[in-house]
Each structure stands twice: as structure tokens, then as C-alpha cells.
Amino acid sequence: MVVLAAVLVRVVNWVWIKPKKLERYLRRKGLPGTPYTPLVGDIKKNINMLMEARSKPISLTDDAIPYLLPLALKMFNSHGRTFFMWTGPIPTIMITNPEHIKEVFTKSYDFEATVSSPLVKLLVGGLASYKGDKWARHRRIINPAFNLEKIKNMVPAFYHCSSEVVSQWERQESSCDVDVWPLLVNLTADVISHAAFGSSYREGQRIFELQGELSGIISQEHKKPYIPGM
């Protein structure tokens, strides 16, 4: 009974008490935000808005943000440039001021990476999930790859891959509809393959397919709150 009571107290603290304390703290600091919904936060609301937005057709001239970040856009329009939302029981502060964003990225020890679900951690790692010294060490390793001169040297590969896709479209009948999404996915993979590894997408196609499947699994896990022990 004692163990059960201790577990129950921890669950209540995690699901309700701690989030409500954080919510009151953020509001005292003057930050607007969505009211906390136990356990799910804004996940369900965000998914419903995404499904509604993506059920509507979109043209090339439409703004993509309502289709990608509908809840964040609604909060931005109604609450201004800085606000908070909920990823399950964890509040997420959204900032759009470039100076604030720069400060977050340059002070990795003060602003650590978001804590991912343990289920997601089983599937993927990398710079986005590292913290502290490990993040700083890996950031130094990859920095040279993003040197401006090295990126300029990749332009011919970008041009070659893009030209191939455009040529495919030009060979289509002028009146037909084309599903450009799979072509753009392949273009992204092809550009990465050529620029980073000197090969083509077709040579590493199975790897990219597996990465796509992995991304789909991770996306599904991000849509639901993590319950300890599950």
C-alpha cells in the first residue's frame, strides 16, 4: 500500500501539480499561453487542427504555415511574438525574436535540448538530442561542413539534381497533374547523397527508405504523450 501511494503521489505530481505550478509561474512572468489540459496538453488540439488544415487543397501561392503550424500560428496572431503551449505535461515557450533565438542557440548549457520521449530516444539520436559537453563536442565536429565556401562548392550538385527533376516535369504532358511530393523527397535525398557522399539517391535508396519509415514512427510517437512504464 505504501508503494502504491508513493507511485500515485508521483503520478499526480507529474500529471497535474507540477504542470499547474509551471503554468502559474509563466503567467506571473507575463507570458500568455494555452490552459493546461491534463496529460495530453495541446497534443490532441494540435493534431485535430493539422488534420483539418491538411484536408484542404493548397496551391503554390498559399502560405504553408497554416498547414504546418496551425496552433502556433493561431497563438502568434492572438497572443503576440512570445507565448507558451503544452507538449503533454511539459510547457513549451515559443519565441520568434531573432536575438532571443540566437541567445538560445549560443548558450547550450543554459538552454538544454528538449527532453524527448524515452520511446523516441530508442529510435534516434544526434545533435538535436544531445546536451551540454556532448552537444558542444559534436557541434564543433560538424561546424566545418557548414562553412560558406564548402556550401558554395555544393552548388553544382544542387543544380544538377534540381535540373534532373525539372527535366522530368518538362517531359510530362502539359495538361496533366503531377504529385510533386515523392519527387521532392527524392530530390532532397539525391542532393544530400551527391553533396555529402558523392553518390546518387538510387545507390542508397534502401537506406533513405528505412530513414523515411523511421521518421514516420517518430512522428507518430510525437503525437501522443509519454506515460512512464508504457
C-alpha positions in Angstrom: 0.0 0.0 0.0 2.9 2.4 0.8 4.5 1.7 -2.5 1.2 2.2 -4.3 0.6 5.5 -2.5 4.1 6.8 -3.4 3.5 5.9 -7.1 0.1 7.6 -7.0 1.6 10.8 -5.5 4.4 10.9 -8.1 1.8 10.4 -11.0 -0.4 13.2 -9.6 2.5 15.5 -9.3 3.7 14.7 -12.8 0.3 14.9 -14.5 -1.3 17.9 -12.5 0.6 19.6 -9.7 3.9 20.3 -11.4 2.4 21.5 -14.7 -0.1 23.8 -12.9 2.8 25.3 -10.8 4.7 25.9 -14.1 1.7 27.4 -15.7 1.2 29.9 -12.8 4.9 30.8 -12.9 4.9 31.5 -16.6 1.7 33.6 -16.3 3.3 35.6 -13.4 6.2 36.3 -15.7 3.8 37.9 -18.2 3.7 35.1 -20.7 0.4 34.2 -22.4 -0.4 30.6 -23.2 -2.9 27.9 -23.6 -4.6 26.5 -20.5 -3.2 23.1 -19.4 -5.1 20.0 -20.3 -4.1 17.1 -18.0 -1.6 14.7 -19.6 -2.3 15.5 -23.3 -1.6 19.2 -23.1 -2.1 20.7 -26.6 -1.2 17.5 -28.5 -4.8 16.5 -29.3 -5.8 20.0 -30.2 -2.8 20.4 -32.5 -3.4 17.1 -34.3 -7.0 18.0 -34.9 -6.0 21.4 -36.3 -3.4 19.8 -38.5 -5.8 17.2 -39.9 -8.4 19.9 -40.6 -5.8 22.2 -42.3 -4.3 19.3 -44.4 -7.8 18.2 -45.6 -8.0 21.4 -47.6 -6.2 21.9 -51.0 -3.2 24.1 -51.2 -1.8 26.0 -54.2 1.8 27.1 -54.9 1.0 30.7 -53.8 -0.6 29.8 -50.5 1.2 30.4 -47.2 2.4 27.0 -45.9 2.5 27.9 -42.2 -1.3 27.3 -41.6 -0.7 23.8 -42.9 2.4 23.1 -40.8 1.9 25.0 -37.6 -1.8 25.9 -37.3 -2.0 26.1 -33.5 1.3 28.0 -33.2 0.1 30.5 -35.9 -3.2 31.0 -34.1 -1.4 31.7 -30.8 1.0 34.0 -32.6 -1.9 36.0 -34.1 -3.8 36.3 -30.8 -1.0 36.5 -28.2 2.0 38.0 -29.9 5.6 37.0 -30.6 6.2 35.0 -27.4 3.8 32.5 -25.8 3.7 29.0 -24.4 1.9 25.8 -25.4 1.9 22.3 -23.9 3.7 19.1 -25.1 1.9 16.7 -22.8 2.6 18.0 -19.3 5.6 20.0 -20.4 5.2 23.7 -21.3 7.0 24.8 -24.4 7.8 28.5 -24.8 7.7 29.7 -28.4 10.0 32.6 -29.3 10.2 34.5 -32.6 12.6 37.3 -31.7 15.9 36.7 -33.7 18.0 37.9 -30.8 16.3 35.6 -28.3 16.7 32.7 -30.7 20.4 33.4 -31.2 20.9 33.5 -27.4 19.2 30.1 -27.0 21.5 28.6 -29.7 24.7 30.1 -28.3 24.1 29.2 -24.6 23.7 25.5 -24.8 24.4 25.0 -21.1 21.6 27.4 -20.1 19.1 26.2 -22.6 19.3 22.5 -22.9 17.6 20.5 -25.7 14.0 19.4 -25.1 13.7 16.2 -23.2 12.4 13.6 -25.8 10.1 10.7 -25.0 12.2 7.7 -24.0 10.5 5.8 -26.8 11.9 8.4 -29.3 15.3 8.1 -27.8 15.3 4.4 -28.5 14.8 5.2 -32.2 17.0 8.2 -32.9 19.9 10.2 -31.5 22.1 13.0 -32.9 22.9 16.6 -32.3 19.3 17.7 -31.7 19.0 15.4 -28.7 22.5 15.9 -27.1 23.1 18.2 -24.2 26.0 20.1 -22.5 29.5 18.9 -23.3 28.4 16.2 -25.7 26.4 18.7 -27.7 29.3 21.2 -27.8 31.8 18.5 -28.9 29.5 17.2 -31.7 28.7 20.8 -32.8 32.4 21.5 -33.2 32.8 18.4 -35.3 30.1 19.3 -37.8 30.8 23.1 -37.9 33.4 22.8 -40.8 30.8 21.2 -43.0 28.7 24.4 -42.9 31.5 26.7 -43.9 30.3 29.2 -46.5 33.0 28.2 -49.0 32.1 24.5 -48.7 28.5 25.2 -49.2 29.3 27.2 -52.3 31.2 24.1 -53.7 28.0 22.1 -53.3 26.0 24.4 -55.7 26.9 22.4 -58.8 25.4 19.2 -57.1 22.3 21.2 -56.2 21.9 22.5 -59.7 22.5 19.0 -61.3 19.9 17.3 -59.1 17.3 20.0 -59.5 17.8 20.1 -63.3 17.0 16.4 -63.5 13.7 16.9 -61.6 12.7 19.9 -63.8 13.5 17.8 -66.9 11.2 15.1 -65.7 8.4 17.6 -65.3 9.1 19.1 -68.7 8.6 15.7 -70.3 5.1 15.4 -68.8 2.1 16.3 -70.8 1.2 20.0 -70.3 -2.3 19.3 -69.1 -1.6 16.5 -66.6 -1.5 16.8 -62.8 1.8 15.7 -61.1 2.2 14.6 -57.5 5.4 16.5 -56.7 5.8 15.3 -53.1 7.6 12.0 -53.8 9.8 13.8 -56.4 10.7 16.5 -53.9 11.5 13.8 -51.3 13.8 12.0 -53.7 15.3 15.4 -54.7 16.3 16.1 -51.1 17.8 12.7 -50.7 19.6 13.0 -54.0 21.1 16.4 -53.1 22.3 15.1 -49.8 23.9 12.0 -51.5 25.6 14.0 -54.1 26.8 16.8 -51.9 27.9 14.8 -48.9 28.8 11.4 -50.2 29.4 11.8 -54.0 26.8 9.2 -54.8 23.2 9.3 -56.1 19.9 8.7 -54.3 19.4 5.5 -56.3 22.6 4.0 -54.9 21.4 4.5 -51.3 17.7 4.2 -51.9 17.1 1.5 -49.4 18.8 3.5 -46.6 16.6 6.5 -47.4 13.5 4.3 -47.4 14.4 3.0 -44.0 15.0 6.5 -42.7 11.6 7.5 -44.1 10.0 4.7 -42.2 11.8 5.6 -39.0 10.7 9.3 -39.4 7.1 8.1 -39.7 7.4 6.1 -36.5 9.0 9.0 -34.6 6.3 11.3 -35.9 3.6 9.0 -34.6 5.3 8.9 -31.2 5.5 12.7 -31.0 1.7 12.8 -31.4 0.9 11.2 -28.1 2.0 11.8 -24.5 4.6 9.5 -23.0 3.2 7.6 -20.0 6.0 6.3 -17.7 6.2 2.5 -17.8 4.4 2.1 -21.1 
